[in-house]
Amino acid sequence: MIAGSATATVAGVSAGTAHAAVPASPGVTYTNTLAAQRADPHIFKHTDGFYYFTATVPAYDRIVLRRATTIQGLASAAETTIWTKHSSGELGAHIWAPEIHFINGKWYVYFAAGATDDIWKIRPYVLECAAANPLTGTWTEKGRIALPLDTFSLDATTFVVNGVRYLSWAQNDPAVGSGTNLYLARMSSPWAITGTPVRISTPTAAWETIGHRVNEGPAVIQRNGKVFMTFSASATDANYCMGLLTASASADLLNASSWVKTADPVFASNTATSQYGPGHNQFTVSEDGRSDILVYHDRSYKDISGDPLNDPNRRTRVQKIYWKADGTPDFGIPVADGLTPIRLSSYNAPDRFIRHWEYRARIEANVAPLADSQFRTVTGLAGSGTVSLESANFPGYYLRHRNYEVWVEKNDGTAQFRGDASFTARAGLADPAGVSYESYNTPGRYLRHYNYLLHVQALSTATDRADATFYTQ
């Protein structure tokens, strides 16, 4: 895969020809699964050049940390136990959903815990570490976060908007009903709230109430003057999914009416990619700081024997988030295990991406669903240094040429298909920061768009070369 520098300047193909600057958010890929048997993941990129990773362990008995200079490096990084549950009393059971934050020069871990004599007396707690390296420093207990309502409460997260630090969490209020709602309050310190919390979301929709009435696991990402809060809903099996709340960054966030909930989930199980129950997410950024990365857990199978909380196989995964033209996030689908996909934008039609529509390949703007425009760059089916482009939402289907037209079709195992679906990735013919794809079995012909449809054709003009140049995103 060839990715360009976002600082590059692209000259015009010819007078009056439209062209794109290299994308501000170039293609980035990771290989899933990142960490087996690690649920409720949280990855924090610090200014020291390290990513810090924590998650719930299946034994629910301790808090662990890893660090690495890359997101992928977290998969093999050594894991350190920084805190272990108490042998009696509070903090003695169900150690859940740790998050690591760096606030005012110190490290803080937010997590939930039960008690040895009442494992369901779940409440939020905070640890603090003043050392530069939180894996080797000493952690002290700052105690329980005091909430006005002393009921089942968990999944505390913290964020800052316009200089104000907030805490959001999930909690049961018997006056509202069973299950958990989402709450928000200002913070007076990293371990205390101030003022009266506001309930900003209650599970009411069908997709929020399967198995249990659940709104939990809030996580915040900010962009385009908006505050986006994802959350997880329903039971922790294949019905688990993510919803989204949105507020203006200039609004009163402690006014529940400032928040608008999506009518449907924004991220859910996908049978085609064998991903089930995605949720309890957080956000981080790519190594170059130019891509937003979704961090979440799911399972690779749908059917669970017994209580899902006793199934240890939720695993940590990552994939890139894309942004729609209206400034809202597009999470797409939980992609298949293995290498994450990229998108390919046109050099001379910069708002258009390669996508499939009724299996015909074309370039189009504002692609919906997003996954129609996502392809995994894999080793070429024909080998010999080639690549093939596998559909993200139709695994096993590839871009291939047939009668010089390009389609997305299922690999039928024939030598003809392998040749038709294999390309040699070249430096972009109109801009070497991009990529052009030369057909493996019809050398000299390149993947190009013509009247917005994709073909493999021989190229002779500057316009032809521009039509055959794409950027990874």
RODO-2510 file (C-alpha; in nm, 4 decimals, decimal comma):
residues 473
     n   res          X          Y          Z
     1     m     0,0000     0,0000     0,0000
     2     i     0,1278     0,3444    -0,0880
     3     a     0,0286     0,6327     0,1371
     4     g     0,1262     0,9934     0,0851
     5     s     0,2311     1,2771     0,3080
     6     a    -0,0467     1,5146     0,4007
     7     t     0,1979     1,8015     0,3504
     8     a     0,2588     1,7254    -0,0159
     9     t     0,1467     1,9719    -0,2828
    10     v     0,0027     1,8313    -0,6039
    11     a     0,0445     2,0091    -0,9351
    12     g    -0,2419     2,0185    -1,1823
    13     v    -0,2686     1,7349    -1,4308
    14     s    -0,3377     1,9820    -1,7074
    15     a    -0,4819     2,3310    -1,7306
    16     g    -0,8256     2,3389    -1,5741
    17     t    -0,8141     1,9780    -1,4495
    18     a    -0,9503     1,9324    -1,0970
    19     h    -0,7294     1,7440    -0,8570
    20     a    -0,6956     1,6717    -0,4893
    21     a    -0,4320     1,7515    -0,2372
    22     v    -0,3057     1,4426    -0,0629
    23     p    -0,5710     1,3609     0,2006
    24     a    -0,5333     1,5156     0,5435
    25     s    -0,6126     1,1705     0,6843
    26     p    -0,4180     0,9158     0,4779
    27     g    -0,4791     0,5446     0,4885
    28     v    -0,3857     0,3583     0,8050
    29     t    -0,4247    -0,0113     0,8777
    30     y    -0,4047    -0,2445     1,1767
    31     t    -0,4418    -0,6181     1,2238
    32     n    -0,7209    -0,7486     1,4465
    33     t    -0,7566    -0,8987     1,6987
    34     l    -0,5392    -0,6647     1,9054
    35     a    -0,5804    -0,8442     2,2388
    36     a    -0,7664    -1,1660     2,3167
    37     q    -0,9865    -1,1872     2,6273
    38     r    -0,9674    -0,8158     2,6949
    39     a    -1,3069    -0,6447     2,7205
    40     d    -1,4016    -0,2790     2,7742
    41     p    -1,0747    -0,1575     2,6187
    42     h    -0,9238     0,1860     2,6611
    43     i    -0,6207     0,3124     2,4672
    44     f    -0,4691     0,6512     2,5495
    45     k    -0,1998     0,8185     2,3393
    46     h     0,0280     1,0230     2,5637
    47     t     0,2722     1,3010     2,4842
    48     d     0,5630     1,0740     2,5818
    49     g     0,5219     0,8835     2,2545
    50     f     0,3539     0,5798     2,4080
    51     y     0,0071     0,4339     2,3780
    52     y    -0,1285     0,3069     2,7117
    53     f    -0,3812     0,0234     2,7081
    54     t    -0,6015    -0,1160     2,9814
    55     a    -0,9092    -0,3388     2,9750
    56     t    -1,1244    -0,5720     3,1812
    57     v    -0,9675    -0,9142     3,2390
    58     p    -1,1942    -1,2228     3,2487
    59     a    -1,1219    -1,2941     3,6164
    60     y    -1,2546    -0,9466     3,7085
    61     d    -0,9871    -0,9316     3,9780
    62     r    -0,7203    -0,6775     3,8780
    63     i    -0,6227    -0,3804     3,6645
    64     v    -0,3578    -0,4279     3,3963
    65     l    -0,1609    -0,1881     3,1772
    66     r     0,0431    -0,2205     2,8608
    67     r     0,2297     0,0393     2,6608
    68     a     0,3882     0,0553     2,3171
    69     t     0,4923     0,3205     2,0677
    70     t     0,2367     0,1931     1,8153
    71     i    -0,1189     0,0708     1,8439
    72     q    -0,0262    -0,2604     1,6845
    73     g     0,2630    -0,2922     1,9259
    74     l     0,0159    -0,3171     2,2126
    75     a    -0,0737    -0,6668     2,0898
    76     s     0,2635    -0,8061     2,1978
    77     a     0,3536    -0,5568     2,4726
    78     a     0,4241    -0,6899     2,8191
    79     e     0,1303    -0,6557     3,0570
    80     t     0,1741    -0,5246     3,4112
    81     t    -0,0739    -0,5625     3,6960
    82     i    -0,0887    -0,2213     3,8654
    83     w    -0,3624    -0,2963     4,1196
    84     t    -0,5405    -0,6034     4,2579
    85     k    -0,8830    -0,6316     4,4179
    86     h    -0,9214    -0,6222     4,7954
    87     s    -0,9543    -0,9509     4,9820
    88     s    -1,2607    -0,8276     5,1708
    89     g    -1,5147    -0,5473     5,1710
    90     e    -1,5455    -0,2814     4,9024
    91     l    -1,3236    -0,3088     4,5954
    92     g    -1,3329    -0,6846     4,6398
    93     a    -1,5240    -0,8075     4,3320
    94     h    -1,6190    -0,7333     3,9709
    95     i    -1,3293    -0,5089     3,8779
    96     w    -1,4659    -0,3697     3,5545
    97     a    -1,3947    -0,1296     3,2693
    98     p    -1,0777     0,0557     3,3691
    99     e    -0,9857     0,3723     3,1818
   100     i    -0,6511     0,5533     3,2002
   101     h    -0,6327     0,9338     3,1781
   102     f    -0,3596     1,1922     3,2292
   103     i    -0,4870     1,4994     3,4161
   104     n    -0,2859     1,7913     3,5515
   105     g     0,0414     1,6018     3,5400
   106     k    -0,0799     1,2805     3,7034
   107     w    -0,2230     0,9500     3,5868
   108     y    -0,5722     0,8398     3,6871
   109     v    -0,7531     0,5129     3,6379
   110     y    -1,1322     0,5102     3,6591
   111     f    -1,2948     0,1725     3,7146
   112     a    -1,5946     0,0020     3,8724
   113     a    -1,5912    -0,2522     4,1553
   114     g    -1,8246    -0,4530     4,3752
   115     a    -1,7786    -0,5775     4,7319
   116     t    -1,6905    -0,9228     4,8577
   117     d    -2,0159    -0,9425     5,0535
   118     d    -2,2226    -0,7951     4,7694
   119     i    -2,0622    -0,8443     4,4297
   120     w    -2,3382    -0,6432     4,2593
   121     k    -2,2797    -0,3366     4,4728
   122     i    -2,0981    -0,1873     4,1759
   123     r    -1,9654     0,1677     4,2227
   124     p    -1,7038     0,3885     4,0464
   125     y    -1,3553     0,4336     4,1943
   126     v    -1,0354     0,6199     4,1088
   127     l    -0,6625     0,5396     4,1336
   128     e    -0,3851     0,7994     4,1067
   129     c    -0,0174     0,7761     4,0054
   130     a     0,2296     1,0652     4,0007
   131     a     0,5118     0,8783     3,8239
   132     a     0,6042     0,9474     3,4634
   133     n     0,5653     0,5780     3,3784
   134     p     0,2370     0,4430     3,5166
   135     l     0,3493     0,0822     3,4690
   136     t     0,6286     0,1204     3,7226
   137     g     0,4930     0,3984     3,9433
   138     t     0,2995     0,3644     4,2681
   139     w    -0,0790     0,3774     4,2478
   140     t    -0,2856     0,5108     4,5367
   141     e    -0,6576     0,4744     4,5919
   142     k    -0,8467     0,8026     4,5784
   143     g    -1,1628     0,6189     4,6775
   144     r    -1,5150     0,6014     4,5484
   145     i    -1,6587     0,8792     4,3347
   146     a    -1,9398     1,0095     4,5549
   147     l    -2,2661     1,0253     4,3609
   148     p    -2,5929     1,1686     4,4931
   149     l    -2,7689     0,8405     4,4215
   150     d    -2,6058     0,5410     4,5934
   151     t    -2,7053     0,2710     4,3435
   152     f    -2,5489     0,0408     4,0832
   153     s    -2,3135     0,2701     3,8884
   154     l    -2,0216     0,2074     3,6554
   155     d    -1,8298     0,3022     3,3389
   156     a    -1,7103     0,6452     3,4489
   157     t    -1,5271     0,8456     3,1834
   158     t    -1,3969     1,2005     3,1828
   159     f    -1,3520     1,4652     2,9129
   160     v    -1,3068     1,8401     2,8735
   161     v    -1,5202     2,0782     2,6657
   162     n    -1,4349     2,4488     2,6525
   163     g    -1,2098     2,4186     2,9548
   164     v    -1,4691     2,2431     3,1713
   165     r    -1,4029     1,8876     3,2885
   166     y    -1,7001     1,6515     3,2984
   167     l    -1,7669     1,3015     3,4255
   168     s    -2,0135     1,0752     3,2498
   169     w    -2,1236     0,7354     3,3790
   170     a    -2,3979     0,4730     3,3756
   171     q    -2,6283     0,4253     3,6745
   172     n    -2,9525     0,2678     3,7831
   173     d    -3,2245     0,4900     3,9233
   174     p    -3,5126     0,2872     4,0668
   175     a    -3,7413     0,5848     4,0090
   176     v    -3,6722     0,5615     3,6358
   177     g    -3,6919     0,1825     3,6148
   178     s    -3,4653    -0,1170     3,5737
   179     g    -3,1369    -0,1011     3,3903
   180     t    -2,8896     0,1829     3,3540
   181     n    -2,9099     0,5381     3,2239
   182     l    -2,6343     0,7833     3,1279
   183     y    -2,5494     1,0760     3,3538
   184     l    -2,3267     1,3811     3,3284
   185     a    -2,1785     1,6166     3,5878
   186     r    -1,9008     1,8711     3,6233
   187     m    -1,5909     1,7700     3,8154
   188     s    -1,4254     1,9587     4,1000
   189     s    -1,1217     1,7281     4,0988
   190     p    -1,0206     1,4144     3,9083
   191     w    -1,2035     1,2052     4,1703
   192     a    -1,5062     1,4192     4,2594
   193     i    -1,8072     1,5723     4,0897
   194     t    -1,9757     1,9003     4,1762
   195     g    -2,3306     2,0188     4,1325
   196     t    -2,6345     1,8166     4,0391
   197     p    -2,5889     1,5448     3,7752
   198     v    -2,8199     1,5379     3,4758
   199     r    -2,9602     1,2257     3,3127
   200     i    -2,8883     1,2617     2,9416
   201     s    -3,0045     0,9244     2,8077
   202     t    -3,2450     0,6482     2,9074
   203     p    -3,2836     0,3167     2,7208
   204     t    -3,6230     0,3242     2,5529
   205     a    -3,5735     0,2031     2,1943
   206     a    -3,6034    -0,1641     2,1023
   207     w    -3,2297    -0,1886     2,0257
   208     e    -3,1456    -0,0534     2,3740
   209     t    -3,3596    -0,2980     2,5684
   210     i    -3,2872    -0,6496     2,4403
   211     g    -3,2125    -0,8745     2,7371
   212     h    -3,1681    -0,5767     2,9685
   213     r    -3,2450    -0,2053     2,9585
   214     v    -2,8945    -0,0707     2,9056
   215     n    -2,7209     0,2567     2,8314
   216     e    -2,3582     0,2244     2,9457
   217     g    -1,9949     0,2718     2,8457
   218     p    -2,0029     0,6398     2,7407
   219     a    -1,7084     0,7650     2,5331
   220     v    -1,6538     1,1096     2,3844
   221     i    -1,4952     1,2392     2,0656
   222     q    -1,5107     1,6040     1,9601
   223     r    -1,4990     1,7484     1,6104
   224     n    -1,6536     2,0234     1,3992
   225     g    -1,7899     2,2096     1,7008
   226     k    -1,9809     1,9037     1,8174
   227     v    -1,9500     1,6685     2,1123
   228     f    -2,0235     1,3090     2,0139
   229     m    -2,0873     1,0583     2,2912
   230     t    -2,1110     0,6942     2,1969
   231     f    -2,2631     0,4446     2,4378
   232     s    -2,3463     0,0756     2,4468
   233     a    -2,6922    -0,0764     2,4688
   234     s    -2,8730    -0,4055     2,5417
   235     a    -2,7322    -0,7255     2,6912
   236     t    -2,3629    -0,8095     2,6501
   237     d    -2,4237    -1,0806     2,3909
   238     a    -2,4688    -1,0447     2,0139
   239     n    -2,7388    -0,7841     2,0785
   240     y    -2,4838    -0,5454     2,2299
   241     c    -2,4447    -0,2409     2,0059
   242     m    -2,3489     0,1258     2,0029
   243     g    -2,5682     0,4337     1,9945
   244     l    -2,4694     0,7986     1,9621
   245     l    -2,5601     1,1202     2,1433
   246     t    -2,4688     1,4558     1,9875
   247     a    -2,4538     1,8040     2,1371
   248     s    -2,3143     2,1357     2,0223
   249     a    -1,9880     2,2181     2,2001
   250     s    -2,1319     2,5631     2,2711
   251     a    -2,4512     2,4264     2,4287
   252     d    -2,5226     2,3737     2,7972
   253     l    -2,4150     2,0126     2,8209
   254     l    -2,5879     1,9824     3,1588
   255     n    -2,9213     2,0430     2,9890
   256     a    -3,0534     1,7058     2,8742
   257     s    -3,2273     1,8688     2,5788
   258     s    -2,8856     1,9657     2,4381
   259     w    -2,8251     1,6000     2,3540
   260     v    -2,9845     1,4249     2,0550
   261     k    -2,9822     1,0443     2,0293
   262     t    -2,9648     0,8529     1,7024
   263     a    -3,2803     0,6626     1,6158
   264     d    -3,0815     0,3474     1,5378
   265     p    -2,7512     0,1914     1,6430
   266     v    -2,4407     0,3332     1,4778
   267     f    -2,2386     0,0106     1,5188
   268     a    -2,3787    -0,3400     1,5525
   269     s    -2,3179    -0,7114     1,4945
   270     n    -2,2345    -0,8131     1,1399
   271     t    -2,2844    -1,1719     1,0271
   272     a    -2,0882    -1,1288     0,7031
   273     t    -1,7722    -1,0299     0,8899
   274     s    -1,8366    -1,2667     1,1862
   275     q    -1,8324    -0,9873     1,4447
   276     y    -2,0884    -0,9984     1,7247
   277     g    -2,1794    -0,7663     2,0091
   278     p    -1,9464    -0,4738     1,9331
   279     g    -1,9389    -0,2076     2,1994
   280     h    -1,7941    -0,0529     2,5122
   281     n    -1,5744     0,1575     2,2903
   282     q    -1,3257     0,4358     2,3353
   283     f    -1,1315     0,6541     2,0936
   284     t    -0,7661     0,7130     2,0175
   285     v    -0,5672     0,8535     1,7253
   286     s    -0,3289     0,7008     1,4735
   287     e     0,0460     0,7214     1,5095
   288     d     0,0654     1,0261     1,2810
   289     g    -0,2231     1,1906     1,4675
   290     r    -0,4290     1,2274     1,1492
   291     s    -0,6844     0,9476     1,1802
   292     d    -0,9392     0,8855     1,4527
   293     i    -0,9393     0,5247     1,5704
   294     l    -1,2296     0,3358     1,7228
   295     v    -1,1320     0,0998     2,0061
   296     y    -1,3937    -0,1599     2,1049
   297     h    -1,4579    -0,5194     2,1989
   298     d    -1,6680    -0,7918     2,0408
   299     r    -1,6777    -1,1682     1,9922
   300     s    -1,6184    -1,3805     1,6834
   301     y    -1,9271    -1,5940     1,7428
   302     k    -2,2952    -1,5316     1,8083
   303     d    -2,4094    -1,8139     2,0346
   304     i    -2,3031    -1,8057     2,3992
   305     s    -2,3619    -2,0753     2,6569
   306     g    -2,4843    -1,9332     2,9873
   307     d    -2,4450    -1,5779     3,1142
   308     p    -2,2499    -1,3634     2,8642
   309     l    -2,0600    -1,2087     3,1563
   310     n    -1,9055    -1,5508     3,2190
   311     d    -1,7878    -1,5879     2,8603
   312     p    -1,4237    -1,4715     2,8540
   313     n    -1,3802    -1,4190     2,4819
   314     r    -1,4596    -1,0543     2,4284
   315     r    -1,1493    -0,9189     2,2584
   316     t    -1,0012    -0,5778     2,1860
   317     r    -1,0216    -0,4496     1,8288
   318     v    -0,9420    -0,1246     1,6452
   319     q    -1,0424     0,0338     1,3159
   320     k    -1,0431     0,3757     1,1548
   321     i    -1,3400     0,6130     1,1884
   322     y    -1,4465     0,8186     0,8880
   323     w    -1,6299     1,1515     0,8857
   324     k    -1,9300     1,2336     0,6709
   325     a    -1,9644     1,5531     0,4715
   326     d    -2,2039     1,6846     0,7371
   327     g    -1,9339     1,6529     1,0034
   328     t    -2,0741     1,3478     1,1820
   329     p    -1,8827     1,0234     1,2420
   330     d    -1,9376     0,7162     1,0282
   331     f    -1,8337     0,4005     1,2113
   332     g    -1,9267     0,1624     0,9314
   333     i    -1,9321    -0,2031     1,0325
   334     p    -1,7090    -0,4101     1,2608
   335     v    -1,4675    -0,5320     0,9961
   336     a    -1,3454    -0,8878     0,9574
   337     d    -1,0517    -1,0199     1,1556
   338     g    -0,7126    -0,9552     1,0016
   339     l    -0,5953    -0,6423     0,8228
   340     t    -0,8319    -0,3466     0,8457
   341     p    -0,9554    -0,1959     0,5166
   342     i    -0,8854     0,1372     0,3499
   343     r    -1,0822     0,3617     0,1161
   344     l    -0,9600     0,4867    -0,2204
   345     s    -1,0440     0,8436    -0,3203
   346     s    -1,0108     0,9708    -0,6744
   347     y    -0,7213     1,2060    -0,7551
   348     n    -0,9256     1,4223    -0,9922
   349     a    -1,2690     1,3785    -0,8329
   350     p    -1,1538     1,4208    -0,4716
   351     d    -1,4910     1,3811    -0,3026
   352     r    -1,5534     1,0475    -0,4754
   353     f    -1,4459     0,7047    -0,3527
   354     i    -1,4291     0,3662    -0,5199
   355     r    -1,7373     0,1732    -0,4150
   356     h    -1,9522    -0,1139    -0,5333
   357     w    -2,3152    -0,0650    -0,6275
   358     e    -2,5098    -0,3734    -0,7321
   359     y    -2,1633    -0,5307    -0,7663
   360     r    -2,0510    -0,2804    -1,0314
   361     a    -1,7469    -0,0765    -0,9255
   362     r    -1,7684     0,3002    -0,9597
   363     i    -1,6613     0,6214    -0,7878
   364     e    -1,9174     0,8106    -0,5854
   365     a    -1,9428     1,0799    -0,3180
   366     n    -2,1200     1,0466     0,0160
   367     v    -2,1088     0,6674     0,0051
   368     a    -2,3675     0,4907     0,2168
   369     p    -2,3240     0,2410     0,3585
   370     l    -1,9610     0,3270     0,4258
   371     a    -1,8472    -0,0347     0,3937
   372     d    -1,9362    -0,0326     0,0225
   373     s    -1,6277     0,1860    -0,0186
   374     q    -1,3910    -0,0069     0,2058
   375     f    -1,1470    -0,2633     0,0688
   376     r    -0,8830    -0,4735     0,2320
   377     t    -0,5489    -0,4738     0,0475
   378     v    -0,4372    -0,8349     0,0595
   379     t    -0,1681    -1,0425    -0,1067
   380     g    -0,2657    -1,0787    -0,4714
   381     l    -0,4636    -1,3891    -0,5574
   382     a    -0,2210    -1,4367    -0,8456
   383     g     0,0830    -1,3860    -0,6241
   384     s     0,4030    -1,2544    -0,7837
   385     g     0,4110    -0,9315    -0,5852
   386     t     0,0539    -0,8374    -0,6704
   387     v    -0,2300    -0,7156    -0,4520
   388     s    -0,6022    -0,7839    -0,4509
   389     l    -0,8725    -0,5570    -0,3130
   390     e    -1,1226    -0,7487    -0,1007
   391     s    -1,4625    -0,5988    -0,0171
   392     a    -1,5027    -0,5106     0,3514
   393     n    -1,8721    -0,5964     0,3699
   394     f    -1,8571    -0,8938     0,1323
   395     p    -1,5523    -1,0901     0,2497
   396     g    -1,4351    -1,3250    -0,0236
   397     y    -1,5500    -1,0795    -0,2937
   398     y    -1,2845    -0,8859    -0,4837
   399     l    -1,2503    -0,6090    -0,7370
   400     r    -1,1948    -0,7883    -1,0683
   401     h    -1,2124    -0,6920    -1,4325
   402     r    -1,4423    -0,8700    -1,6732
   403     n    -1,4580    -0,7546    -2,0354
   404     y    -1,2473    -0,4639    -1,9095
   405     e    -1,5260    -0,3549    -1,6733
   406     v    -1,4586    -0,3721    -1,2997
   407     w    -1,6968    -0,5593    -1,0712
   408     v    -1,6981    -0,6869    -0,7150
   409     e    -1,7434    -1,0623    -0,7383
   410     k    -1,6905    -1,3726    -0,5298
   411     n    -1,3672    -1,5599    -0,5795
   412     d    -1,4626    -1,8739    -0,7723
   413     g    -1,1187    -2,0301    -0,7286
   414     t    -1,0281    -2,0261    -1,0967
   415     a    -0,7003    -1,9081    -1,2415
   416     q    -0,8972    -1,6632    -1,4559
   417     f    -1,0510    -1,4997    -1,1503
   418     r    -0,7188    -1,4859    -0,9686
   419     g    -0,5633    -1,3057    -1,2629
   420     d    -0,8570    -1,0704    -1,3119
   421     a    -0,8565    -0,9770    -0,9412
   422     s    -0,4832    -0,9130    -0,9099
   423     f    -0,3054    -0,5854    -0,9660
   424     t     0,0419    -0,4410    -0,9318
   425     a     0,0380    -0,1357    -0,7063
   426     r     0,2387     0,1444    -0,8663
   427     a     0,3236     0,4937    -0,7486
   428     g     0,0366     0,7153    -0,8599
   429     l     0,0669     0,8009    -1,2295
   430     a    -0,0548     1,1583    -1,1733
   431     d     0,1006     1,1950    -0,8283
   432     p     0,3540     0,9529    -0,6804
   433     a     0,2026     1,0145    -0,3358
   434     g    -0,1020     0,8255    -0,4603
   435     v    -0,1399     0,4761    -0,5995
   436     s    -0,2296     0,3326    -0,9395
   437     y    -0,3229    -0,0294    -1,0028
   438     e    -0,1928    -0,2067    -1,3128
   439     s    -0,3819    -0,5167    -1,4186
   440     y    -0,1829    -0,8363    -1,3630
   441     n    -0,3125    -1,0324    -1,6607
   442     t    -0,3566    -0,7420    -1,9025
   443     p    -0,0300    -0,5516    -1,8472
   444     g    -0,0390    -0,1881    -1,9549
   445     r    -0,4030    -0,1506    -1,8526
   446     y    -0,4832     0,0286    -1,5290
   447     l    -0,7787     0,0593    -1,2987
   448     r    -0,9374     0,3955    -1,3926
   449     h    -1,2704     0,5701    -1,3753
   450     y    -1,4563     0,6804    -1,6868
   451     n    -1,7995     0,8412    -1,6570
   452     y    -1,7689     0,7436    -1,2891
   453     l    -1,7559     0,3700    -1,3681
   454     l    -1,4373     0,1683    -1,3181
   455     h    -1,2604    -0,0013    -1,6072
   456     v    -0,9150    -0,1373    -1,6829
   457     q    -0,7799     0,0554    -1,9785
   458     a    -0,4588     0,1536    -2,1502
   459     l    -0,3601     0,5108    -2,0705
   460     s    -0,2210     0,7762    -2,3034
   461     t    -0,3202     1,1223    -2,1814
   462     a    -0,2742     1,3236    -1,8631
   463     t    -0,6466     1,2873    -1,7994
   464     d    -0,6198     0,9101    -1,8325
   465     r    -0,3381     0,9060    -1,5776
   466     a    -0,5373     1,1280    -1,3417
   467     d    -0,8369     0,8973    -1,3745
   468     a    -0,6105     0,6064    -1,2774
   469     t    -0,4654     0,7690    -0,9645
   470     f    -0,6137     0,7230    -0,6189
   471     y    -0,5287     0,8094    -0,2602
   472     t    -0,5622     0,5723     0,0316
   473     q    -0,7754     0,7025     0,3167
***
